[in-house]
Amino acid sequence: MIDVPDDLVVNLGAHSGVAGRAFADALPELAERFLAGWGLRLDGAAMSGMCALVLPVVRRADGRRGALKLQMVDEETAGEPDALRVWGAAGAGAVGLLQHDAASGTMLLERLDEQRPLTGVADAREAVRVLAESLSRLVRVPAPPGMRRLGDAAARMLQEAPGAAGGLADEEERRLLRDCAAAVREVAGEPGDRLLHWDLHYGNVLAGRAEEGRAGEWVALDPKPLSGDPGFELFPALHNRFDASEVLWRFDLLSGVLGLDRERARAWTLGRVLQNGLWGIRGGARRLPADHAEIARRLLGRN
């Protein structure tokens, strides 16, 4: 019997309600079906992210190691297989897709070294440099047809922002949110067409394995892909391993390595603060997260 981690069960229920709890209940049977159907055997303990169960496996036919990933198909995850295929064909540094079942969203992925995430690199500046190089490879690739679009997300944010800002308790934070919306409004007419990862933080980069020909390589995984401007990719590197004194250094390094126009990148990064702020307000939050507000202040030159 597959052991589904308790944290995953809680996250699925919190994120997707009744449907998420039903998916969590069905995971052991779903996993067994694909282990048998794809000729796989377990090769270690179950792992999980926020919304996916990942099982280390070995393919019986050839002994190749892989990772069986089971997750709900929704707006954020639906494009993942197509993105991995496109990045794989371009040699863009993403995890390899070995097999995919469209109906369930189940994927068999290349095995990476789960014991060596980029979060384990003690030097935060070196980790930022690695992340910047990884992003630069990914965003060189144009988005394939059918990806969700940043332009659509920006239009929804700009429509929602004026009314939502009043839900914040602090006047300075209300002004911050409105200024983030104003910055997005300046660039929304050119939302871009690159294939974006959307969630490339330090935990979503793992070391490659020598047996896959990727010794010494850092590999990106777990995208929530969309089509848009690469400036929308920078926020996770500023927010994760947060250090207020490093925000502008990180932003300048990332925008430089990716070859971005600094003002457009600033606007789209403020767009991520806006997006997260709107999600929080919808959920009943009365304050912006402190690190989000600080990132916005520093990008707006208020600190």
Secondary structure as the mmCIF struct_conf table of DSSP 4:
data_model
#
loop_
_struct_conf.conf_type_id
_struct_conf.id
_struct_conf.beg_label_comp_id
_struct_conf.beg_label_asym_id
_struct_conf.beg_label_seq_id
_struct_conf.end_label_comp_id
_struct_conf.end_label_asym_id
_struct_conf.end_label_seq_id
HELX_RH_AL_P HELX_RH_AL_P1 ASP A 6 GLY A 37
TURN_TY1_P TURN_TY1_P1 TRP A 38 GLY A 39
STRN STRN1 LEU A 40 LEU A 42
BEND BEND1 GLY A 44 GLY A 44
STRN STRN2 MET A 47 SER A 48
BEND BEND2 MET A 50 CYS A 51
STRN STRN3 ALA A 52 ARG A 59
TURN_TY1_P TURN_TY1_P2 ARG A 60 ASP A 62
STRN STRN4 ARG A 65 GLN A 71
TURN_TY1_P TURN_TY1_P3 GLU A 75 GLY A 79
HELX_RH_AL_P HELX_RH_AL_P2 GLU A 80 ALA A 90
TURN_TY1_P TURN_TY1_P4 GLY A 91 GLY A 91
BEND BEND3 GLY A 93 GLY A 93
STRN STRN5 ALA A 94 ALA A 94
HELX_LH_PP_P HELX_LH_PP_P1 VAL A 95 GLY A 96
STRN STRN6 LEU A 97 HIS A 100
TURN_TY1_P TURN_TY1_P5 ALA A 102 SER A 104
STRN STRN7 MET A 107 GLU A 110
STRN STRN8 ASP A 113 PRO A 117
HELX_RH_3T_P HELX_RH_3T_P1 LEU A 118 GLY A 120
BEND BEND4 ALA A 122 ALA A 122
HELX_RH_AL_P HELX_RH_AL_P3 ALA A 124 LEU A 138
TURN_TY1_P TURN_TY1_P6 VAL A 139 ARG A 140
BEND BEND5 VAL A 141 VAL A 141
STRN STRN9 PRO A 142 PRO A 142
HELX_LH_PP_P HELX_LH_PP_P2 ALA A 143 PRO A 144
TURN_TY1_P TURN_TY1_P7 PRO A 145 GLY A 146
STRN STRN10 ARG A 149 ARG A 149
HELX_RH_AL_P HELX_RH_AL_P4 LEU A 150 ALA A 164
HELX_RH_3T_P HELX_RH_3T_P2 ALA A 165 GLY A 167
BEND BEND6 ALA A 169 ALA A 169
HELX_RH_AL_P HELX_RH_AL_P5 GLU A 171 VAL A 187
TURN_TY1_P TURN_TY1_P8 ALA A 188 GLY A 189
STRN STRN11 ARG A 194 LEU A 196
BEND BEND7 TRP A 198 TRP A 198
HELX_RH_3T_P HELX_RH_3T_P3 TYR A 202 ASN A 204
STRN STRN12 VAL A 205 ALA A 207
HELX_RH_3T_P HELX_RH_3T_P4 ALA A 210 GLU A 212
TURN_TY1_P TURN_TY1_P9 GLY A 213 GLY A 213
TURN_TY1_P TURN_TY1_P10 ALA A 215 GLY A 216
STRN STRN13 TRP A 218 ALA A 220
STRN STRN14 LEU A 226 GLY A 228
HELX_RH_3T_P HELX_RH_3T_P5 PRO A 230 GLU A 233
BEND BEND8 LEU A 234 LEU A 234
HELX_RH_AL_P HELX_RH_AL_P6 PHE A 235 HIS A 239
TURN_TY1_P TURN_TY1_P11 ASN A 240 ARG A 241
HELX_RH_3T_P HELX_RH_3T_P6 ALA A 244 GLU A 246
HELX_RH_AL_P HELX_RH_AL_P7 VAL A 247 VAL A 257
TURN_TY1_P TURN_TY1_P12 LEU A 258 GLY A 259
HELX_RH_AL_P HELX_RH_AL_P8 ARG A 262 ARG A 282
TURN_TY1_P TURN_TY1_P13 GLY A 283 GLY A 284
BEND BEND9 ARG A 287 ARG A 287
HELX_RH_AL_P HELX_RH_AL_P9 ALA A 290 LEU A 299
TURN_TY1_P TURN_TY1_P14 LEU A 300 GLY A 301
#
